[in-house]
Amino acid sequence: MTQQDAPAATDAPHDAPARSVVIGAVACAVVAGVLVAVQSRINGELGQRLGDGFAAALISFGSGLVILLIALAFWRPGRQGFRRLPTALRDGRLRWWMLCGGAAGAFLVLSQGLTAAVLGVALFSVATVAGQSISGLLVDRTTLVSGGPRHLTVPRVVGACLAILAVVVSVATQLNGDAPFWMLVLPFLAGLGLGWQQAVNGRVRESADSALTATVGNFAVGTVVLLVAFLVHAVAAGWPQSLPSEPWLYLGGPIGCVFIAAAAVLVRITGTLVLSLAMIAGQLVAAIVIDTMLPGHAGSLAVSTVVGTALALAAVVVAGVNWGQFRRVA
């Protein structure tokens, strides 16, 4: 896979990275997508064990923040990055709302804790695809992405439409099931925020010249948002009674650290849409494997979800392959 469709002079106003760099970036994005699926299973199971998806989300984000703060104490470039942010805000390279990408990440983790164990990892993952695809397509047309807007092309639009069709196919058989409709809507809304989050985190990373700075800021904002949401929910519905003892249930935070940092670095190379679609590929394949080998509360894997996964993977190929390069070679 390479940057989309046309040479840099016509496809984007910035210099296109080398083909090998783009291929490596897309491969890393696929791995990051696998981590998203694993995180969904972990946070969904933790929410079920606690009986409180808000507490599960706070534990996941809060533990990630602790890990990042420890890393920040030993990584001087990350601390220096925070000193560059006020200058970037003053000269207009950053806007204050670009520092709030963690709110979208917090909403994703919250939706995992509330719905993933009920829907299953595969269906939850497919439900986020439509939101990711739509937001990736729109954000790439703005100045949010470092290096300037990227032009819409037929493969990009077709790829996004295929991703949306994948969601329709996967969810169609579930609308009359036991899962309430809001559980299908919640991960879609979370996916909708991912394209924006990846773009603004990339801008923060660029201004700070440090992926760690962007990631720490992301987790700090998300933890504050989730803490407020947890306290409000606890006052209304009560506090969790006990914490599960299995260590693997608390790995969602560390996995999130890797995922957010990778997205902040990769988005400048791939663009938001291709980054989202590559992550979708890894996420859906891993989700199918997880639900096949480790079926959760949702039970067996539906055929429609498998078909939706195939459509989503087709979307990655259509939107991510440089068809113009193939035509020139032919």
N, C-alpha and C positions, 0 to 999 in steps of 0.2 A: 504494500500500500504506500502511496505517496500523497503529497499535498494535492488538493482537488483540481482536476480537470485541465487547467491551462497554465502556461508559463506565468512566472511571477509578474511580468509586465502587464498582463491583462487580468489575472485572477486576483491580485492583491497588490496594494501599494507598497508592500515591504519586500525585502529580499527573501526569496524562498530558500529554506535550509536544504542541505544536501540530501539526496535520496536516502542514503544509508541512515542519516540522522532521523528522518521522518519514519522510516521503517522501524528503527529502534524505539522511537517514541510511541508509535502505534502498538508495538508489542508490549511495552511497559504499561500502556493504557489498558490493554486486555488483561494483564495480570492484576492491575488495580481493580478492574471490574470483578474478577474472581474474589478479591478481598471483600468487595461490597456484599456479594452473596453470602460469604462466610459470616460477615458481621451481621447481616440480616437474621441468619439462623440463630446466632448467639444472643443478640439482643431480644429477638422474639421469644426465645426460650426463657431468658432471664425475666422478661415481663410476665410470662405465664407463671413462673415459679413464685415471683413476688406478688402476683395478682395486681400489679401496678406498673403500667407501661411508662408512666411519668418517672417513677423511681428508677426503672431500668435505663431510661435515656439519660438521666442525670448521672448515674453511676458510670455509664459508658463515656460520656463526654468529660465528666469530672476526672476520671482516672487518666484519660488521655491528656488532659491539661497538666496534671501532676507530672506525668512522664516528660512532657515537653518543657516544663519549667526546669526540671532537673537537667535536661539536655542543654537548655539555654544557659544555665549556670556554668557549663563547661565549654560553651561554644561562643567565643568572642564575636565573630561576625554576626551572629544572630542578635546579640545585644546591641551591636553597632547599628543594625538595621532599624531598631526602634528610634534611634537618634536621627535617622534620615527622614522618618515619616512626617514630623512637624514641618520640615522644609518643603516636602512634597505637597503638603496640604496648603501651605502658604502660597506657593507659586502655581497652584492649580493643577498640578499633575495628578493629584488625588482629590477626591471629594470625601467628605466625612462618611457618607453612606457606603462608600466602597470598603470601609472598615467593618461593615456589618454582615459580611458573607457568612459568618458563623451562625447567624440566625437561620439561614436556609439549611445548613448542616444539622442544626439542632432539630429542625422540623423533620428531616429525613430520619434521624435516629429515633425521634419520638414515634414516628409512624411505624418503624420497625418494631419497637416495643409494644405498640398497641395492636398491630395487625398481622405481623409476619408469621407468628405461630399458628394463627387461625387460618390464614389464606394458604400457607405453604410458601417456601422461599421462591419457587418458580413463579407462581401466580403473583406474588408480591413484586418480584423483580420485573415481570412483564408489565405490570401496572405502572411502574415508574418510567417505562420506556417512552410512552407517548409524551409525557411531560418533558423528559430530557430532549427528545427529538424536536419538539416545538420550540422550546426555549433555546436550544442550540442553533436552530435555523434563524431565529429572530436576533439573538445576541450577536451572531457573526455579522449581521448587517449594521451593527452599531459601532461606535468608537470605543466600546468597553474593552474589546480584546486588544491586547498590546500589539502594536504594529498597524492598526487601522482595520476598517471593515473589509470583509471578504464578499465577493460578488455571489449572488445566487446563480446556480447553474442547474440544468435539468437533472443531472445525477444527484445533486444535493437534495433537491425537492422530492424527487422520486424516492430516495432513500428514507427521508423523513416520513413520507406517506406510507411506505412499507412498514416502518416501525409502528406507526399508528394502527395500521391494519392488523399487525401482530397482536396488539392489545385487544382490539375488537374481537378477534378470533378466540383469544385465550380467555377473555372474560365472559363471552356470550353464554357459555354453559353454566356459569357460576351465578348469573343474575337471579335464578330461581332457587339457589342453594341456601345453606344455613347462614352464610356470611352476610351481614347487613351491607347495604349499598355503600354506606359511608366508609367501610373498610376498603372498598375498591377505589373510592375517590381519594382517600387520604394519601396513598403512595403515589397516585398520579400528580397530586398537588406538590408532593415532595420532589418528584422528578422535575416538575416545572421550575422549581427553584434552583436545581443543580446547575443548569447552564449559566445562570446569572452568578451563582456562587463561584464557579470555576473561573469566570471572566474577571470578577472583582478581586479574587484571591491572586490571580495572575498579575493584576495591576499593582497590588500591594507588594507582591514578591519583587516585581521589577523596580518599584520605587525604593524598597528597602535593600535591594540587592541581596536578599536572603530568603530562601524558601522557609527556613525555620521561623523567621520573624512573622511571615504571613500565616504560617500554621499555628503558632502560639496565639496570635491575635484572633484567628478563626475560632480556636477552642475556647479562648477566654470569653468572647462574645456569646458563643453558643452555651457555655456553662451558665452564664448569668441568666440568659433567657430561660433555660431549662430549670434553674433553681427557682425562679419566680413562678413558673408554671407548676412545678412540683409542690411548692408551698400552698399555692391557691387550691390545687387539687386535693392535697392532704387535709386542709382545713374543711373542705366540703365533703370528702369521702372517707377520711381516716388515713392513718399512717400504716405502712407495711409492718407486718408482725415479726418477720424474721428474714434473714439473708440465707440463700442456699450456700452449701459448702463446696460445691464443685468449682475448682479454680478456672476451668475453661469458660465458665459463664461470665467471667470478668475480662475477657480478652477483646471485647468490642472496642474499648477505648484505644489500646495500642494499635489495633488494625486501622482504626480511623485516622490515627496520626500518619500512618504510611500513605493511606489513600488521599488525604487532603494535601499533603506535601507533594505527592507525585502529580496530582492534578494542577497544582500551582505552577510547577515547572513545565509540564507538558503542553499546557494550553497555548503557549506562545508558538510552539513548533507546529502543532496540528490544527489549531483553530478549535472553537468550541464544539461545532457539530461533529467533526471527525473524532475528536476526543470522546465525546459522549457516545457515539456509535461504537467505537472500539471498546469502550468500557462496557457497553451493553452486551457486546459479544461475549466477553469474559464472564460477565455477571450471569447471563442466561444459561450458558453452558454449565457453569459451576452450579447454578441453581437446580438444573435438571439432575445433575449428578447427586447433589445433596438430597433432593426429594426422593430420588430412586433408592439410594443406599441408606438414608436415614429419614424415613418418612416421619413427619411430626403429627401435630394435632389435626392437620388438614386431611390426613389419610393418603390414599394412593394418588399418583400423578395422573392428571387428566390428559387424554389424547389431544384435546384442543390446546392445552398449554404447550405440548411438544410441537404442534404445528405452528403456534405463535412464535416459539423460539426459532424455528427454521426461517420464518418470515423476517424476524428481527436480524438474524445473521445475514440474510440476503440484503437487508437494508445497509448493513455495514459494508458489504462488497460494492453495492451500487454507489454509495456515497463516498467511499474511501479510496477506491481504485482510480488511478489516473488514466481514464479512458482516452484522453487526448494523446497521451504518450503511446498507448497501444496503437492508435491510428497512425501516428507518425512512424512507428516501427514497421507497421504493415506496409 
